[in-house]
Amino acid sequence: MPTRADRQPSTTKRMIWMIAGVLLLIALIAGIKVLLVMRMIANMPKPGPSTVSTITAKMQPWQPALQSVGTLRAVQGADLALDAAGVVTAVNLKSGDRVAKGQLLLQLRDGDEVAKLHQLEANARLSQITFQRARQQLQAQAISKAAYDTAAADFKANQAAVAQQKVVVSKKQLRAPFAGRAGIITTSPGDYLSIGTSVVTLQQLDPLYVDFSVPQRELGRVKVGQTVSLTLDAYSGRTFTGKLSAIDPKVNVDTRNVQVEATVPNHDKTLIPGMFAKVAVDIGRTRELLTLPQAAIVYNPYGDTVYVVHSSKGKGEDGKALPLTVEQTFVTPGETRGDQVAILKGIAPGTVVVTSGQLKLKNDAPIVIDNSVQPADQSHPTPQEH
């Protein structure tokens, strides 16, 4: 007959039942929590459509151009200086004056040099008279040939001395080597100038050169005579046009660029040497290309894309029209100009494309269009001051 101890469950069985109960309780609590979370998610309001701006892709005339930056340079320009020292006696120039070629700009004290020149000129006149008399006497055989040769040599020596002294006197004068506009002059009468001291800058302003460089890979597309367009920060909204005038016959071995020079008319003297300019060289013929603002392109390592807007079809359960949606589409961008990029493949003219707000979009995402503010879409943008 079994005893009371034999009828009681073993310790192992009690532990198993206890663990099973605990697990069942945990599963029950977890299930309740999952149901609550799912109910909360179901009751949460769905996100509204994203607000974006859009543009319609269209064909535009596209002039292929090489972009570069350059510096304006005078066709003739120099910092004028004297190659003689002395005290300034006269300044025949005001800052900013336009001067003619050969015009006297500044005079140094030259009294001693001019006096010596007059003395040498007198000696030259005397030797000339002596030489003419000797020539007549030689014809009459009144003097020897040696005496005639001495008179001739003395006359030529005195002429050379006069010419040399005229050079010394001219060194005391500063004359304009070419016509142009003078810069700011700070020299006054009474100042002492040393040899080589820069007195004033003189620049010929019409026309001007613009120096810039292009990569060697583009050298085959650059030719003398091509049209060059310049834009400058100082004159926003204005474009200056010139012609490509020279190409350096050597490639820079450090940068692998080729130096190029263009000539730009400057009849109104608006441009001045040393100014910085953005340069565009027209290459090839104008053609029609599909364009978009560069802001519309989403650049990714796996390919460049745009978001295309699709019209809604049908109505929702509440009877209202369904919102517009977008679809990510791969495109092949081409050349760029200003704020625009050419699209070679991927979309057709007339396609409506998102231009801002792409970061919050995905395929079939609903959108609301607000075109009150648009990204820049200029072929030749200019700086804007606010």
Secondary structure as UniProt FT lines:
FT   HELIX           4..7
FT   HELIX           11..43
FT   STRAND          50..56
FT   STRAND          58..62
FT   STRAND          65..74
FT   STRAND          77..81
FT   STRAND          86..91
FT   TURN            95..96
FT   STRAND          98..99
FT   TURN            101..102
FT   STRAND          104..108
FT   HELIX           111..139
FT   TURN            140..141
FT   HELIX           145..170
FT   TURN            171..172
FT   STRAND          173..175
FT   STRAND          180..182
FT   TURN            189..190
FT   STRAND          192..193
FT   TURN            195..196
FT   STRAND          198..203
FT   STRAND          208..215
FT   HELIX           216..221
FT   TURN            224..225
FT   STRAND          227..231
FT   HELIX           233..235
FT   TURN            236..237
FT   STRAND          240..251
FT   TURN            253..255
FT   STRAND          257..264
FT   TURN            267..268
FT   TURN            273..274
FT   STRAND          276..282
FT   STRAND          287..293
FT   HELIX           294..296
FT   TURN            301..302
FT   STRAND          305..310
FT   TURN            317..318
FT   STRAND          324..330
FT   STRAND          332..337
FT   TURN            338..339
FT   STRAND          340..345
FT   TURN            349..350
FT   STRAND          352..356
FT   HELIX           358..360
FT   TURN            363..364
FT   STRAND          366..369
//
